């Protein structure tokens, strides 16, 4: 009989208080899903889900009677968030699907554990555990799949995908994270066959799941399989083999430079080096203004003819420039760029507009234009000290005044 390890999160007093609220003479509460899966794999557990036959209204009543906070986060689908001290858990009443349309589900509450497990996506996510004894309950072979590194849908893959089209992307994400070797053929074939159904999902859901996939340590193989299977045709038709090659190159460089994964940077690698295309994708995925600006900067300056590292970092920021050089195709160029930025902080331009007025320039357009020319030369000369910056200012202000007199 499989047992849940007795790890620290199970001994939390707050979590114990939540579990105690749900105990009764019938079948008590059980941990379910990611917490059970990750604990069995020896991974850190962050999100704790609890399944119970107790109805949502009764769950809320019991928590409040015990002095614990209850938040009806998904009450229509049977989910209540419980807070006790530093513990947080999502409590969901056992369910069965009444109807689904690939985006939303109408559920009915149940007292049947296997019926609840049958509506979940993958076998490794349908594992339950008794909070007290640690006994693991497995209805669809999830334990064996977890040991084998096999991510597969419960029952008929096509039926599971029809219930929620986002499960196509989730399949590739979970295989990237937990899979060993080739993906489950039946599951992969079903995802490819239903790829067009992804067009029915909201941009927000697609972007969220795509970013989760791209944030994993090494999503390259799954991304290649998604391209070959036509998955990107439905969600990001701009992605092609050149983009996948660029992603492979970026992943190698991230590892060499020991940089943390960046989902946004990896998305930039997948997209063509074209600001118009990048802007179109940003709008379609409804990315934040910050992410849109970052993608636009990377597309605009990605061409090898763009400025060298330090001048570029001065204009668009050190982090963006570092990312930009990670994306560039030439190996010697990206290494030189990162080397130039290491332990370097962009200096502050030492000349202000008032200093030009003191030198005789009339306040207005001439000041701003001359200041920009001075700054450009200062940057081109490698950010010299204040003495040299003032010498540049003297020279260019004199030239500007001479031109003004001639005019």
C-alpha positions, -999 to 999 in steps of 0.1 A, spaced: 0 0 0 14 34 -10 19 59 17 23 97 16 56 107 32 54 124 66 67 157 54 66 191 71 35 205 54 14 176 67 23 186 103 11 222 100 -12 231 129 -33 253 106 -38 225 81 -47 201 109 -74 225 120 -88 226 85 -88 189 81 -104 184 116 -134 205 105 -141 181 76 -139 148 96 -171 129 102 -184 94 107 -185 89 70 -155 89 46 -133 117 58 -114 143 37 -85 135 15 -56 154 0 -58 152 -37 -40 162 -69 -7 180 -70 1 179 -33 -2 141 -33 17 137 -66 46 160 -56 49 146 -21 53 111 -36 80 124 -59 98 142 -31 91 176 -45 81 207 -25 44 211 -19 29 246 -22 -7 243 -32 -29 220 -11 -62 207 -24 -86 187 -2 -116 167 -15 -146 159 7 -181 145 4 -193 174 25 -213 200 6 -199 235 1 -224 252 24 -216 227 51 -179 232 45 -183 270 51 -204 264 82 -179 241 97 -150 263 91 -167 294 105 -179 274 136 -142 265 142 -132 302 139 -115 297 106 -118 319 75 -138 305 46 -138 322 11 -163 309 -15 -137 312 -43 -155 287 -66 -187 280 -48 -207 271 -80 -182 244 -87 -179 233 -50 -147 250 -41 -141 269 -8 -107 284 2 -99 278 39 -74 299 58 -60 289 92 -29 306 105 -3 303 79 -21 274 62 -42 277 31 -62 249 14 -87 247 -15 -116 224 -4 -137 210 -31 -168 188 -28 -167 155 -47 -182 161 -82 -194 147 -114 -198 165 -147 -234 170 -158 -224 188 -190 -193 204 -206 -186 225 -237 -148 225 -237 -146 257 -217 -171 255 -188 -186 226 -169 -219 222 -150 -213 199 -121 -233 179 -96 -220 171 -61 -213 135 -53 -202 112 -25 -184 88 -49 -146 91 -48 -140 72 -80 -166 93 -98 -147 124 -87 -114 110 -98 -129 101 -132 -135 138 -141 -99 148 -135 -74 151 -164 -44 128 -159 -39 97 -139 -11 112 -119 -34 140 -108 -61 117 -96 -43 104 -65 -59 109 -31 -44 105 4 -58 101 39 -45 131 59 -41 111 91 -27 77 79 -11 88 46 -28 60 28 -29 67 -10 -60 59 -31 -54 53 -68 -84 45 -90 -68 47 -125 -31 36 -123 -17 69 -114 10 54 -91 24 32 -118 23 61 -142 41 84 -118 69 58 -113 72 53 -151 71 90 -159 40 86 -180 15 114 -184 -18 100 -198 -54 110 -197 -79 92 -176 -101 69 -197 -107 82 -233 -83 110 -241 -106 126 -267 -134 127 -241 -112 143 -215 -101 170 -240 -137 176 -251 -145 184 -215 -118 211 -214 -98 220 -245 -71 236 -224 -61 201 -214 -42 199 -247 -17 224 -235 -17 210 -200 -7 176 -215 25 191 -230 32 210 -198 28 180 -175 48 158 -199 76 184 -199 76 184 -161 70 147 -152 74 127 -184 102 103 -192 109 94 -228 83 97 -255 48 110 -246 19 87 -243 9 80 -279 -29 78 -274 -28 111 -254 -6 128 -280 -27 117 -309 -58 130 -292 -42 163 -286 -31 166 -322 -66 156 -335 -83 182 -313 -58 210 -318 -83 232 -336 -105 233 -305 -80 256 -288 -93 285 -308 -125 284 -287 -105 293 -255 -100 328 -242 -66 345 -248 -60 348 -211 -63 311 -205 -41 302 -235 -14 327 -225 -14 316 -189 -9 279 -198 16 287 -225 37 308 -201 36 280 -175 50 256 -201 77 280 -213 88 287 -177 97 250 -171 134 241 -171 135 225 -205 104 228 -227 122 224 -260 112 189 -268 75 195 -261 76 227 -281 90 208 -310 63 182 -307 36 209 -305 49 225 -337 51 191 -355 16 182 -343 0 215 -355 -8 228 -320 9 261 -326 -12 265 -358 -42 271 -335 -27 293 -309 5 309 -324 7 304 -361 37 327 -362 59 300 -346 80 280 -371 110 258 -371 134 288 -370 117 299 -338 120 264 -323 157 264 -332 161 298 -316 145 285 -284 169 255 -283 198 280 -286 184 302 -259 180 273 -235 216 262 -240 228 298 -233 206 301 -202 222 270 -188 257 281 -197 252 315 -181 232 301 -152 203 323 -158 168 315 -144 142 306 -170 121 335 -184 89 325 -201 86 359 -219 122 357 -232 115 322 -245 83 334 -262 105 361 -279 128 334 -292 99 315 -307 86 346 -326 101 361 -358 123 391 -353 95 415 -365 81 443 -343 47 442 -361 43 405 -356 54 408 -320 28 435 -314 1 415 -330 9 385 -308 10 407 -277 -25 420 -284 -39 386 -293 -26 371 -260 -36 402 -241 -3 406 -224 4 432 -199 17 466 -210 51 457 -193 54 424 -212 43 441 -245 70 468 -241 96 441 -233 88 420 -264 87 451 -286 122 462 -274 136 427 -280 121 426 -315 133 461 -324 169 456 -313 174 419 -320 191 424 -354 229 420 -352 234 456 -366 219 471 -334 241 489 -309 268 473 -288 259 461 -253 267 491 -231 253 518 -253 222 497 -258 219 490 -220 221 527 -214 191 533 -237 168 504 -230 180 489 -196 206 463 -186 182 434 -181 165 439 -215 199 442 -232 212 410 -215 181 392 -228 186 407 -262 221 393 -264 210 359 -253 187 359 -283 212 369 -309 224 343 -333 262 348 -332 279 329 -304 308 353 -300 285 383 -300 263 370 -272 292 361 -250 309 395 -256 276 413 -248 271 395 -215 308 400 -206 305 438 -212 274 440 -190 288 419 -161 292 441 -130 284 472 -150 259 499 -140 248 525 -166 263 559 -155 243 591 -151 247 616 -179 264 645 -161 251 674 -182 218 691 -177 199 716 -198 206 744 -174 243 741 -180 237 748 -217 217 779 -209 245 791 -187 268 786 -217 246 810 -238 220 788 -255 185 803 -256 159 783 -236 138 761 -258 142 737 -286 179 745 -292 187 733 -256 169 699 -259 184 693 -294 219 702 -284 217 682 -252 207 651 -272 237 655 -295 260 659 -265 246 628 -249 249 608 -281 286 617 -284 292 610 -247 277 576 -252 297 570 -284 329 578 -266 322 552 -239 307 573 -211 338 595 -202 341 614 -170 324 647 -162 354 667 -174 353 652 -208 315 655 -209 318 692 -202 344 695 -229 320 679 -254 293 703 -242 316 734 -246 324 723 -282 289 716 -293 273 746 -276 299 768 -293 290 752 -326 253 757 -320 258 794 -311 279 799 -342 252 784 -364 225 805 -347 245 837 -354 249 828 -391 211 821 -393 
